[in-house]
Amino acid sequence: MGKLLIVGTVAFDAIETPFGKTDKILGGAATFIGLAASQFDVDSAIVSVVGEDFPQEYLDLLTDRNIDISALEIVKGGKTFFWKGKYQNDLNSRETLITDLNVLANFNPVVPDDFKDAEVVMLGNLHPSIQLSVINQLKKRPRRIILDTMNFWMDNTWDELQEVIKHIDVLTINDEEARQLTQEYSLVKAAQKIYGMGPKYVVIKKGEHGALLFHKEQIFFAPALPLEEVFDPTGAGDTFAGGFAGYLAASDDSSFNNMKKAVIHGSNLASFSVEKFGTERMLSLEHKEIKDRLHQFKKLTQFDIELQ
Ligand code: AMP
């Protein structure tokens, strides 16, 4: 069983979509990553921080799925990170209305001893200095260090983000953010520029239009499954990252071919995440549903063609 170390926000989210709105539900990058990764045969731990206002019931949801939360600090008297977002009618564009860092502003991450030799480290969306501090505490170079980030950190902590990106193997980022990071419109050119910053692999997420994996001259594309129900895209990117990282931690194979499979597993899990508000769908997900949808993925992407 592989070890997966996860860093990212554990949060309260308030979400507004054309289909409804919620007040302060369970969210955060590390939460979505952990829930997705728990579908694989991995030992995972979350390094993060919450305030005293964070309900025990939410912590139990994580431990029930065998996620080690001994490094999830609870700050006495503190308030949990809060994010509020609103989606436009097409669900592809979203506006951040509130980002309250709260306890995240003064967080010093401590990696548990048992996870200092993790095979895979998933640095979820968080302050890049915290992501770097986690890398610096590792006692062995992991097989893969994967990093996810977003425009908020590009806007506010550009230099720190550039620094941490030097130390990673895989950058997962959405198309808009890849363009912001590189000032390139073409995603092929953007990926090449990102290689120059450090990572050997780049995954560009394109929401309902799938995901691209780049490595040297090679490109792989996985579509997103066309869905009947899309309710709330929040956490789809993190669920993708959790599925990607979880699969890689569970399998002892660093080939490009295996990275392609990881992209498919990530896309498959993300397709469930968007069907209900927040983490709701991921919490009710069964193995059989995951397997059935993988079959659908295979069908969607396979074809026979005669080539001369
Ligand atoms: P995604 O939809 O995959 O991009 O991720 C949405 C999740 O990211 C939500 O659950 C938020 O709590 C979390 N989030 C939003 N803004 C930030 C931020 N600036 N840093 C870290 N996590 C964030």
py3Dmol code that shows the C-alpha trace and the ligand (Angstrom):
import py3Dmol

protein = """\
ATOM      1  CA  MET A   1       0.000   0.000   0.000  1.00  0.00           C
ATOM      2  CA  GLY A   2       1.487   3.355  -1.057  1.00  0.00           C
ATOM      3  CA  LYS A   3       1.685   6.391   1.167  1.00  0.00           C
ATOM      4  CA  LEU A   4       0.129   9.636   0.004  1.00  0.00           C
ATOM      5  CA  LEU A   5       0.752  12.922   1.778  1.00  0.00           C
ATOM      6  CA  ILE A   6      -1.874  15.580   1.080  1.00  0.00           C
ATOM      7  CA  VAL A   7      -1.593  19.286   1.799  1.00  0.00           C
ATOM      8  CA  GLY A   8      -4.362  21.770   1.090  1.00  0.00           C
ATOM      9  CA  THR A   9      -7.227  23.702   2.570  1.00  0.00           C
ATOM     10  CA  VAL A  10      -9.876  22.130   4.759  1.00  0.00           C
ATOM     11  CA  ALA A  11     -12.611  24.661   4.553  1.00  0.00           C
ATOM     12  CA  PHE A  12     -16.108  25.980   4.811  1.00  0.00           C
ATOM     13  CA  ASP A  13     -17.558  26.739   1.387  1.00  0.00           C
ATOM     14  CA  ALA A  14     -20.652  28.735   0.465  1.00  0.00           C
ATOM     15  CA  ILE A  15     -21.662  28.044  -3.115  1.00  0.00           C
ATOM     16  CA  GLU A  16     -24.156  29.559  -5.491  1.00  0.00           C
ATOM     17  CA  THR A  17     -25.014  27.825  -8.759  1.00  0.00           C
ATOM     18  CA  PRO A  18     -27.959  28.374 -11.127  1.00  0.00           C
ATOM     19  CA  PHE A  19     -29.588  25.422  -9.330  1.00  0.00           C
ATOM     20  CA  GLY A  20     -29.403  26.626  -5.760  1.00  0.00           C
ATOM     21  CA  LYS A  21     -27.163  27.880  -3.012  1.00  0.00           C
ATOM     22  CA  THR A  22     -25.598  26.575   0.183  1.00  0.00           C
ATOM     23  CA  ASP A  23     -24.321  28.174   3.327  1.00  0.00           C
ATOM     24  CA  LYS A  24     -21.014  27.012   4.908  1.00  0.00           C
ATOM     25  CA  ILE A  25     -20.717  23.375   3.932  1.00  0.00           C
ATOM     26  CA  LEU A  26     -17.658  21.131   4.089  1.00  0.00           C
ATOM     27  CA  GLY A  27     -15.117  22.030   1.405  1.00  0.00           C
ATOM     28  CA  GLY A  28     -11.441  22.679   0.802  1.00  0.00           C
ATOM     29  CA  ALA A  29      -8.892  21.328  -1.617  1.00  0.00           C
ATOM     30  CA  ALA A  30      -7.423  18.756   0.787  1.00  0.00           C
ATOM     31  CA  THR A  31     -10.896  17.508   1.660  1.00  0.00           C
ATOM     32  CA  PHE A  32     -11.795  16.776  -1.958  1.00  0.00           C
ATOM     33  CA  ILE A  33      -8.349  15.306  -2.649  1.00  0.00           C
ATOM     34  CA  GLY A  34      -8.536  13.037   0.406  1.00  0.00           C
ATOM     35  CA  LEU A  35     -12.031  11.789  -0.391  1.00  0.00           C
ATOM     36  CA  ALA A  36     -11.075  10.968  -3.986  1.00  0.00           C
ATOM     37  CA  ALA A  37      -7.782   9.294  -3.028  1.00  0.00           C
ATOM     38  CA  SER A  38      -9.549   7.163  -0.422  1.00  0.00           C
ATOM     39  CA  GLN A  39     -11.045   5.174  -3.311  1.00  0.00           C
ATOM     40  CA  PHE A  40      -7.603   3.607  -3.845  1.00  0.00           C
ATOM     41  CA  ASP A  41      -5.436   1.299  -1.796  1.00  0.00           C
ATOM     42  CA  VAL A  42      -3.419   4.045  -0.120  1.00  0.00           C
ATOM     43  CA  ASP A  43      -2.457   5.275   3.333  1.00  0.00           C
ATOM     44  CA  SER A  44      -3.119   8.964   3.228  1.00  0.00           C
ATOM     45  CA  ALA A  45      -2.630  11.850   5.627  1.00  0.00           C
ATOM     46  CA  ILE A  46      -3.771  15.462   5.425  1.00  0.00           C
ATOM     47  CA  VAL A  47      -1.608  18.353   6.606  1.00  0.00           C
ATOM     48  CA  SER A  48      -3.840  21.376   7.105  1.00  0.00           C
ATOM     49  CA  VAL A  49      -5.457  23.662   9.635  1.00  0.00           C
ATOM     50  CA  VAL A  50      -8.989  24.479  10.797  1.00  0.00           C
ATOM     51  CA  GLY A  51     -10.484  26.626  13.535  1.00  0.00           C
ATOM     52  CA  GLU A  52     -12.349  25.622  16.655  1.00  0.00           C
ATOM     53  CA  ASP A  53     -15.581  26.251  14.715  1.00  0.00           C
ATOM     54  CA  PHE A  54     -14.960  23.179  12.526  1.00  0.00           C
ATOM     55  CA  PRO A  55     -17.462  20.441  13.438  1.00  0.00           C
ATOM     56  CA  GLN A  56     -16.290  17.100  14.799  1.00  0.00           C
ATOM     57  CA  GLU A  57     -18.736  15.474  12.407  1.00  0.00           C
ATOM     58  CA  TYR A  58     -16.670  16.710   9.429  1.00  0.00           C
ATOM     59  CA  LEU A  59     -13.453  15.411  10.979  1.00  0.00           C
ATOM     60  CA  ASP A  60     -15.152  12.047  11.475  1.00  0.00           C
ATOM     61  CA  LEU A  61     -16.057  11.907   7.777  1.00  0.00           C
ATOM     62  CA  LEU A  62     -12.330  11.976   7.001  1.00  0.00           C
ATOM     63  CA  THR A  63     -11.221   9.466   9.635  1.00  0.00           C
ATOM     64  CA  ASP A  64     -14.062   7.128   8.628  1.00  0.00           C
ATOM     65  CA  ARG A  65     -12.339   6.939   5.253  1.00  0.00           C
ATOM     66  CA  ASN A  66      -9.010   6.029   6.838  1.00  0.00           C
ATOM     67  CA  ILE A  67      -7.485   9.445   6.253  1.00  0.00           C
ATOM     68  CA  ASP A  68      -4.907  10.271   8.922  1.00  0.00           C
ATOM     69  CA  ILE A  69      -5.733  13.714  10.329  1.00  0.00           C
ATOM     70  CA  SER A  70      -3.146  13.820  13.116  1.00  0.00           C
ATOM     71  CA  ALA A  71      -1.480  16.697  11.227  1.00  0.00           C
ATOM     72  CA  LEU A  72      -4.726  18.611  10.790  1.00  0.00           C
ATOM     73  CA  GLU A  73      -4.187  21.351  13.349  1.00  0.00           C
ATOM     74  CA  ILE A  74      -7.198  22.742  15.205  1.00  0.00           C
ATOM     75  CA  VAL A  75      -6.546  26.304  16.347  1.00  0.00           C
ATOM     76  CA  LYS A  76      -8.245  27.167  19.634  1.00  0.00           C
ATOM     77  CA  GLY A  77     -10.495  30.177  19.211  1.00  0.00           C
ATOM     78  CA  GLY A  78      -9.613  30.312  15.496  1.00  0.00           C
ATOM     79  CA  LYS A  79     -11.901  30.465  12.469  1.00  0.00           C
ATOM     80  CA  THR A  80     -11.716  28.008   9.588  1.00  0.00           C
ATOM     81  CA  PHE A  81     -10.738  29.123   6.052  1.00  0.00           C
ATOM     82  CA  PHE A  82     -13.886  30.294   4.263  1.00  0.00           C
ATOM     83  CA  TRP A  83     -14.498  30.536   0.530  1.00  0.00           C
ATOM     84  CA  LYS A  84     -17.604  31.751  -1.253  1.00  0.00           C
ATOM     85  CA  GLY A  85     -18.073  31.321  -4.982  1.00  0.00           C
ATOM     86  CA  LYS A  86     -20.761  31.902  -7.564  1.00  0.00           C
ATOM     87  CA  TYR A  87     -21.135  30.151 -10.915  1.00  0.00           C
ATOM     88  CA  GLN A  88     -22.568  31.725 -14.043  1.00  0.00           C
ATOM     89  CA  ASN A  89     -25.282  30.021 -16.047  1.00  0.00           C
ATOM     90  CA  ASP A  90     -22.939  27.852 -18.116  1.00  0.00           C
ATOM     91  CA  LEU A  91     -21.152  26.609 -14.936  1.00  0.00           C
ATOM     92  CA  ASN A  92     -17.823  27.096 -16.695  1.00  0.00           C
ATOM     93  CA  SER A  93     -16.980  30.438 -15.216  1.00  0.00           C
ATOM     94  CA  ARG A  94     -17.034  31.200 -11.540  1.00  0.00           C
ATOM     95  CA  GLU A  95     -16.481  34.253  -9.499  1.00  0.00           C
ATOM     96  CA  THR A  96     -14.854  34.194  -6.080  1.00  0.00           C
ATOM     97  CA  LEU A  97     -16.909  36.414  -3.785  1.00  0.00           C
ATOM     98  CA  ILE A  98     -15.064  35.843  -0.504  1.00  0.00           C
ATOM     99  CA  THR A  99     -11.723  34.289   0.477  1.00  0.00           C
ATOM    100  CA  ASP A 100     -11.214  34.533   4.238  1.00  0.00           C
ATOM    101  CA  LEU A 101      -7.864  32.948   5.075  1.00  0.00           C
ATOM    102  CA  ASN A 102      -8.535  33.045   8.838  1.00  0.00           C
ATOM    103  CA  VAL A 103      -6.374  30.367  10.555  1.00  0.00           C
ATOM    104  CA  LEU A 104      -4.529  29.730   7.305  1.00  0.00           C
ATOM    105  CA  ALA A 105      -2.822  33.127   7.578  1.00  0.00           C
ATOM    106  CA  ASN A 106      -0.472  31.928  10.360  1.00  0.00           C
ATOM    107  CA  PHE A 107      -0.255  28.238   9.632  1.00  0.00           C
ATOM    108  CA  ASN A 108       3.026  26.320  10.069  1.00  0.00           C
ATOM    109  CA  PRO A 109       2.567  22.853   8.608  1.00  0.00           C
ATOM    110  CA  VAL A 110       4.135  19.869  10.393  1.00  0.00           C
ATOM    111  CA  VAL A 111       4.521  16.685   8.351  1.00  0.00           C
ATOM    112  CA  PRO A 112       3.903  13.568  10.478  1.00  0.00           C
ATOM    113  CA  ASP A 113       7.052  11.396  10.847  1.00  0.00           C
ATOM    114  CA  ASP A 114       5.281   8.416   9.281  1.00  0.00           C
ATOM    115  CA  PHE A 115       4.678  10.387   6.087  1.00  0.00           C
ATOM    116  CA  LYS A 116       8.119  11.945   5.618  1.00  0.00           C
ATOM    117  CA  ASP A 117       8.869   9.068   3.240  1.00  0.00           C
ATOM    118  CA  ALA A 118       5.559   9.192   1.310  1.00  0.00           C
ATOM    119  CA  GLU A 119       5.741   7.821  -2.250  1.00  0.00           C
ATOM    120  CA  VAL A 120       3.488  10.552  -3.590  1.00  0.00           C
ATOM    121  CA  VAL A 121       2.989  14.078  -2.241  1.00  0.00           C
ATOM    122  CA  MET A 122      -0.056  16.006  -3.412  1.00  0.00           C
ATOM    123  CA  LEU A 123       0.374  19.700  -2.725  1.00  0.00           C
ATOM    124  CA  GLY A 124      -3.195  20.904  -3.059  1.00  0.00           C
ATOM    125  CA  ASN A 125      -4.242  24.472  -3.469  1.00  0.00           C
ATOM    126  CA  LEU A 126      -2.758  26.509  -0.603  1.00  0.00           C
ATOM    127  CA  HIS A 127      -0.202  29.227   0.095  1.00  0.00           C
ATOM    128  CA  PRO A 128       2.923  28.262  -1.911  1.00  0.00           C
ATOM    129  CA  SER A 129       5.212  28.852   1.088  1.00  0.00           C
ATOM    130  CA  ILE A 130       3.266  26.232   3.015  1.00  0.00           C
ATOM    131  CA  GLN A 131       3.577  23.867   0.052  1.00  0.00           C
ATOM    132  CA  LEU A 132       7.355  24.472   0.006  1.00  0.00           C
ATOM    133  CA  SER A 133       7.695  24.003   3.751  1.00  0.00           C
ATOM    134  CA  VAL A 134       6.105  20.564   3.365  1.00  0.00           C
ATOM    135  CA  ILE A 135       8.622  19.577   0.657  1.00  0.00           C
ATOM    136  CA  ASN A 136      11.479  20.743   2.897  1.00  0.00           C
ATOM    137  CA  GLN A 137      10.350  18.459   5.720  1.00  0.00           C
ATOM    138  CA  LEU A 138      10.467  15.260   3.631  1.00  0.00           C
ATOM    139  CA  LYS A 139      13.317  12.889   4.417  1.00  0.00           C
ATOM    140  CA  LYS A 140      13.251  11.077   1.077  1.00  0.00           C
ATOM    141  CA  ARG A 141      12.530  12.336  -2.445  1.00  0.00           C
ATOM    142  CA  PRO A 142       9.016  11.040  -3.277  1.00  0.00           C
ATOM    143  CA  ARG A 143       8.326   9.220  -6.536  1.00  0.00           C
ATOM    144  CA  ARG A 144       6.099  12.128  -7.519  1.00  0.00           C
ATOM    145  CA  ILE A 145       5.472  15.585  -6.109  1.00  0.00           C
ATOM    146  CA  ILE A 146       2.298  16.999  -7.650  1.00  0.00           C
ATOM    147  CA  LEU A 147       1.195  20.596  -7.190  1.00  0.00           C
ATOM    148  CA  ASP A 148      -2.116  22.282  -7.789  1.00  0.00           C
ATOM    149  CA  THR A 149      -2.687  25.997  -7.482  1.00  0.00           C
ATOM    150  CA  MET A 150      -5.070  28.718  -8.587  1.00  0.00           C
ATOM    151  CA  ASN A 151      -5.248  32.321  -9.740  1.00  0.00           C
ATOM    152  CA  PHE A 152      -5.583  33.609  -6.149  1.00  0.00           C
ATOM    153  CA  TRP A 153      -1.993  32.541  -5.394  1.00  0.00           C
ATOM    154  CA  MET A 154      -0.703  33.798  -8.752  1.00  0.00           C
ATOM    155  CA  ASP A 155      -2.239  37.184  -7.997  1.00  0.00           C
ATOM    156  CA  ASN A 156      -0.988  37.397  -4.414  1.00  0.00           C
ATOM    157  CA  THR A 157       2.154  35.238  -4.015  1.00  0.00           C
ATOM    158  CA  TRP A 158       3.786  35.074  -7.473  1.00  0.00           C
ATOM    159  CA  ASP A 159       7.426  34.764  -6.327  1.00  0.00           C
ATOM    160  CA  GLU A 160       6.716  32.097  -3.722  1.00  0.00           C
ATOM    161  CA  LEU A 161       4.721  30.138  -6.300  1.00  0.00           C
ATOM    162  CA  GLN A 162       7.608  30.263  -8.801  1.00  0.00           C
ATOM    163  CA  GLU A 163       9.942  29.006  -6.071  1.00  0.00           C
ATOM    164  CA  VAL A 164       7.872  25.954  -5.109  1.00  0.00           C
ATOM    165  CA  ILE A 165       7.197  25.041  -8.747  1.00  0.00           C
ATOM    166  CA  LYS A 166      10.969  24.520  -9.194  1.00  0.00           C
ATOM    167  CA  HIS A 167      10.803  21.528  -6.842  1.00  0.00           C
ATOM    168  CA  ILE A 168       7.876  19.542  -8.224  1.00  0.00           C
ATOM    169  CA  ASP A 169       7.372  16.801 -10.829  1.00  0.00           C
ATOM    170  CA  VAL A 170       3.798  17.428 -11.965  1.00  0.00           C
ATOM    171  CA  LEU A 171       1.822  20.670 -12.159  1.00  0.00           C
ATOM    172  CA  THR A 172      -1.958  20.336 -12.387  1.00  0.00           C
ATOM    173  CA  ILE A 173      -3.637  23.552 -13.339  1.00  0.00           C
ATOM    174  CA  ASN A 174      -6.696  24.678 -15.279  1.00  0.00           C
ATOM    175  CA  ASP A 175      -6.471  26.174 -18.756  1.00  0.00           C
ATOM    176  CA  GLU A 176      -7.152  29.753 -17.714  1.00  0.00           C
ATOM    177  CA  GLU A 177      -4.529  29.534 -14.969  1.00  0.00           C
ATOM    178  CA  ALA A 178      -1.968  27.956 -17.330  1.00  0.00           C
ATOM    179  CA  ARG A 179      -2.426  30.973 -19.588  1.00  0.00           C
ATOM    180  CA  GLN A 180      -2.068  33.376 -16.645  1.00  0.00           C
ATOM    181  CA  LEU A 181       1.069  31.594 -15.440  1.00  0.00           C
ATOM    182  CA  THR A 182       2.810  31.576 -18.825  1.00  0.00           C
ATOM    183  CA  GLN A 183       1.249  34.433 -20.805  1.00  0.00           C
ATOM    184  CA  GLU A 184       0.782  31.910 -23.642  1.00  0.00           C
ATOM    185  CA  TYR A 185      -2.593  31.303 -25.259  1.00  0.00           C
ATOM    186  CA  SER A 186      -1.623  27.972 -26.837  1.00  0.00           C
ATOM    187  CA  LEU A 187      -1.736  25.271 -24.167  1.00  0.00           C
ATOM    188  CA  VAL A 188       1.052  23.392 -25.959  1.00  0.00           C
ATOM    189  CA  LYS A 189       3.310  26.439 -25.658  1.00  0.00           C
ATOM    190  CA  ALA A 190       2.124  26.986 -22.086  1.00  0.00           C
ATOM    191  CA  ALA A 191       3.114  23.416 -21.139  1.00  0.00           C
ATOM    192  CA  GLN A 192       6.547  23.903 -22.719  1.00  0.00           C
ATOM    193  CA  LYS A 193       7.069  27.086 -20.735  1.00  0.00           C
ATOM    194  CA  ILE A 194       6.034  25.278 -17.553  1.00  0.00           C
ATOM    195  CA  TYR A 195       8.684  22.559 -18.219  1.00  0.00           C
ATOM    196  CA  GLY A 196      11.186  25.415 -18.080  1.00  0.00           C
ATOM    197  CA  MET A 197       9.965  26.320 -14.570  1.00  0.00           C
ATOM    198  CA  GLY A 198      10.712  22.823 -13.173  1.00  0.00           C
ATOM    199  CA  PRO A 199       8.012  20.169 -13.654  1.00  0.00           C
ATOM    200  CA  LYS A 200       8.532  17.349 -16.158  1.00  0.00           C
ATOM    201  CA  TYR A 201       4.804  16.714 -16.414  1.00  0.00           C
ATOM    202  CA  VAL A 202       1.959  19.177 -16.862  1.00  0.00           C
ATOM    203  CA  VAL A 203      -1.731  18.380 -16.534  1.00  0.00           C
ATOM    204  CA  ILE A 204      -4.069  21.044 -17.877  1.00  0.00           C
ATOM    205  CA  LYS A 205      -7.677  20.675 -16.709  1.00  0.00           C
ATOM    206  CA  LYS A 206     -10.332  21.993 -19.037  1.00  0.00           C
ATOM    207  CA  GLY A 207     -13.465  21.440 -16.964  1.00  0.00           C
ATOM    208  CA  GLU A 208     -16.232  19.852 -19.006  1.00  0.00           C
ATOM    209  CA  HIS A 209     -13.798  19.638 -21.936  1.00  0.00           C
ATOM    210  CA  GLY A 210     -11.495  17.117 -20.283  1.00  0.00           C
ATOM    211  CA  ALA A 211      -7.824  17.158 -19.345  1.00  0.00           C
ATOM    212  CA  LEU A 212      -4.485  17.144 -21.161  1.00  0.00           C
ATOM    213  CA  LEU A 213      -1.304  15.444 -19.963  1.00  0.00           C
ATOM    214  CA  PHE A 214       2.003  16.731 -21.342  1.00  0.00           C
ATOM    215  CA  HIS A 215       5.452  15.127 -20.996  1.00  0.00           C
ATOM    216  CA  LYS A 216       8.318  16.074 -23.295  1.00  0.00           C
ATOM    217  CA  GLU A 217       6.937  15.659 -26.818  1.00  0.00           C
ATOM    218  CA  GLN A 218       4.060  13.447 -25.717  1.00  0.00           C
ATOM    219  CA  ILE A 219       0.480  14.610 -25.228  1.00  0.00           C
ATOM    220  CA  PHE A 220      -2.479  12.599 -23.952  1.00  0.00           C
ATOM    221  CA  PHE A 221      -6.062  13.830 -23.881  1.00  0.00           C
ATOM    222  CA  ALA A 222      -8.866  12.487 -21.709  1.00  0.00           C
ATOM    223  CA  PRO A 223     -12.355  13.833 -22.355  1.00  0.00           C
ATOM    224  CA  ALA A 224     -14.745  14.574 -19.535  1.00  0.00           C
ATOM    225  CA  LEU A 225     -17.699  12.231 -19.557  1.00  0.00           C
ATOM    226  CA  PRO A 226     -20.777  14.006 -20.949  1.00  0.00           C
ATOM    227  CA  LEU A 227     -23.116  14.042 -17.945  1.00  0.00           C
ATOM    228  CA  GLU A 228     -26.855  14.314 -17.541  1.00  0.00           C
ATOM    229  CA  GLU A 229     -26.571  16.034 -14.180  1.00  0.00           C
ATOM    230  CA  VAL A 230     -24.096  18.813 -13.504  1.00  0.00           C
ATOM    231  CA  PHE A 231     -25.022  20.549 -10.312  1.00  0.00           C
ATOM    232  CA  ASP A 232     -21.936  22.090  -8.724  1.00  0.00           C
ATOM    233  CA  PRO A 233     -18.411  22.042 -10.216  1.00  0.00           C
ATOM    234  CA  THR A 234     -16.759  23.039  -6.907  1.00  0.00           C
ATOM    235  CA  GLY A 235     -13.980  20.646  -6.054  1.00  0.00           C
ATOM    236  CA  ALA A 236     -13.924  18.939  -9.449  1.00  0.00           C
ATOM    237  CA  GLY A 237     -10.302  20.000  -9.975  1.00  0.00           C
ATOM    238  CA  ASP A 238      -9.284  18.763  -6.539  1.00  0.00           C
ATOM    239  CA  THR A 239     -11.208  15.527  -6.958  1.00  0.00           C
ATOM    240  CA  PHE A 240      -9.370  15.041 -10.243  1.00  0.00           C
ATOM    241  CA  ALA A 241      -6.061  15.669  -8.451  1.00  0.00           C
ATOM    242  CA  GLY A 242      -7.006  13.261  -5.643  1.00  0.00           C
ATOM    243  CA  GLY A 243      -7.897  10.511  -8.090  1.00  0.00           C
ATOM    244  CA  PHE A 244      -4.717  11.146 -10.092  1.00  0.00           C
ATOM    245  CA  ALA A 245      -2.462  11.165  -7.018  1.00  0.00           C
ATOM    246  CA  GLY A 246      -4.297   8.302  -5.282  1.00  0.00           C
ATOM    247  CA  TYR A 247      -3.963   6.045  -8.292  1.00  0.00           C
ATOM    248  CA  LEU A 248      -0.251   6.867  -8.652  1.00  0.00           C
ATOM    249  CA  ALA A 249       0.394   6.220  -4.959  1.00  0.00           C
ATOM    250  CA  ALA A 250      -1.386   2.872  -5.138  1.00  0.00           C
ATOM    251  CA  SER A 251       0.510   1.696  -8.239  1.00  0.00           C
ATOM    252  CA  ASP A 252       4.254   1.233  -8.354  1.00  0.00           C
ATOM    253  CA  ASP A 253       4.759   2.447 -11.911  1.00  0.00           C
ATOM    254  CA  SER A 254       6.128   5.796 -13.071  1.00  0.00           C
ATOM    255  CA  SER A 255       5.701   5.287 -16.824  1.00  0.00           C
ATOM    256  CA  PHE A 256       3.875   7.751 -19.084  1.00  0.00           C
ATOM    257  CA  ASN A 257       1.363   5.005 -19.778  1.00  0.00           C
ATOM    258  CA  ASN A 258       0.523   4.769 -16.100  1.00  0.00           C
ATOM    259  CA  MET A 259       0.248   8.552 -15.838  1.00  0.00           C
ATOM    260  CA  LYS A 260      -2.373   8.322 -18.603  1.00  0.00           C
ATOM    261  CA  LYS A 261      -4.352   5.863 -16.505  1.00  0.00           C
ATOM    262  CA  ALA A 262      -4.075   8.230 -13.542  1.00  0.00           C
ATOM    263  CA  VAL A 263      -5.608  11.002 -15.681  1.00  0.00           C
ATOM    264  CA  ILE A 264      -8.529   8.707 -16.526  1.00  0.00           C
ATOM    265  CA  HIS A 265      -9.085   7.792 -12.862  1.00  0.00           C
ATOM    266  CA  GLY A 266      -8.970  11.470 -11.922  1.00  0.00           C
ATOM    267  CA  SER A 267     -11.449  12.399 -14.648  1.00  0.00           C
ATOM    268  CA  ASN A 268     -13.728   9.548 -13.692  1.00  0.00           C
ATOM    269  CA  LEU A 269     -13.948  10.593 -10.039  1.00  0.00           C
ATOM    270  CA  ALA A 270     -14.359  14.271 -10.927  1.00  0.00           C
ATOM    271  CA  SER A 271     -17.384  13.331 -13.041  1.00  0.00           C
ATOM    272  CA  PHE A 272     -19.175  12.199  -9.877  1.00  0.00           C
ATOM    273  CA  SER A 273     -18.129  15.151  -7.761  1.00  0.00           C
ATOM    274  CA  VAL A 274     -20.073  17.667  -9.892  1.00  0.00           C
ATOM    275  CA  GLU A 275     -23.378  15.812  -9.600  1.00  0.00           C
ATOM    276  CA  LYS A 276     -24.264  17.223  -6.158  1.00  0.00           C
ATOM    277  CA  PHE A 277     -23.337  20.158  -3.961  1.00  0.00           C
ATOM    278  CA  GLY A 278     -19.884  20.141  -2.348  1.00  0.00           C
ATOM    279  CA  THR A 279     -18.649  16.761  -1.136  1.00  0.00           C
ATOM    280  CA  GLU A 280     -22.101  15.168  -1.016  1.00  0.00           C
ATOM    281  CA  ARG A 281     -21.700  12.911  -4.041  1.00  0.00           C
ATOM    282  CA  MET A 282     -18.198  11.773  -3.089  1.00  0.00           C
ATOM    283  CA  LEU A 283     -19.454  10.749   0.329  1.00  0.00           C
ATOM    284  CA  SER A 284     -22.071   8.387  -1.084  1.00  0.00           C
ATOM    285  CA  LEU A 285     -19.936   6.957  -3.887  1.00  0.00           C
ATOM    286  CA  GLU A 286     -19.759   3.158  -4.266  1.00  0.00           C
ATOM    287  CA  HIS A 287     -17.015   1.080  -5.902  1.00  0.00           C
ATOM    288  CA  LYS A 288     -19.443  -0.402  -8.410  1.00  0.00           C
ATOM    289  CA  GLU A 289     -20.497   3.034  -9.672  1.00  0.00           C
ATOM    290  CA  ILE A 290     -16.854   3.963 -10.182  1.00  0.00           C
ATOM    291  CA  LYS A 291     -16.171   0.781 -12.115  1.00  0.00           C
ATOM    292  CA  ASP A 292     -19.268   1.144 -14.298  1.00  0.00           C
ATOM    293  CA  ARG A 293     -18.325   4.668 -15.239  1.00  0.00           C
ATOM    294  CA  LEU A 294     -14.788   3.599 -16.111  1.00  0.00           C
ATOM    295  CA  HIS A 295     -16.392   1.253 -18.632  1.00  0.00           C
ATOM    296  CA  GLN A 296     -18.338   4.197 -20.054  1.00  0.00           C
ATOM    297  CA  PHE A 297     -15.090   6.146 -20.330  1.00  0.00           C
ATOM    298  CA  LYS A 298     -13.492   3.337 -22.261  1.00  0.00           C
ATOM    299  CA  LYS A 299     -16.441   3.115 -24.639  1.00  0.00           C
ATOM    300  CA  LEU A 300     -16.475   6.861 -25.170  1.00  0.00           C
ATOM    301  CA  THR A 301     -12.840   7.000 -26.196  1.00  0.00           C
ATOM    302  CA  GLN A 302     -12.299   3.801 -28.193  1.00  0.00           C
ATOM    303  CA  PHE A 303     -12.707   3.528 -31.910  1.00  0.00           C
ATOM    304  CA  ASP A 304     -11.403   1.465 -34.818  1.00  0.00           C
ATOM    305  CA  ILE A 305      -9.876   3.195 -37.767  1.00  0.00           C
ATOM    306  CA  GLU A 306      -8.001   1.803 -40.763  1.00  0.00           C
ATOM    307  CA  LEU A 307      -4.712   3.616 -41.246  1.00  0.00           C
ATOM    308  CA  GLN A 308      -2.544   3.011 -44.325  1.00  0.00           C
TER     309      GLN A 308
END
"""
ligand_1 = """\
23
AMP
P -11.823 23.565 -7.282
O -13.270 23.768 -7.625
O -11.331 22.181 -7.509
O -10.945 24.606 -7.867
O -11.688 23.764 -5.709
C -12.631 24.389 -4.909
C -12.164 24.298 -3.468
O -10.991 25.091 -3.312
C -13.183 24.830 -2.492
O -13.616 23.770 -1.662
C -12.473 25.928 -1.701
O -12.603 25.786 -0.310
C -11.029 25.789 -2.087
N -10.404 27.089 -2.329
C -10.969 28.190 -2.879
N -10.079 29.204 -2.932
C -8.925 28.717 -2.429
C -7.612 29.271 -2.227
N -7.310 30.522 -2.555
N -6.676 28.461 -1.717
C -6.947 27.204 -1.386
N -8.148 26.605 -1.535
C -9.127 27.362 -2.049
"""
view = py3Dmol.view(width=600, height=400)
view.addModel(protein, "pdb")
view.setStyle({"model": 0}, {"cartoon": {"style": "trace"}})
view.addModel(ligand_1, "xyz")
view.setStyle({"model": 1}, {"stick": {}})
view.zoomTo()
view.show()
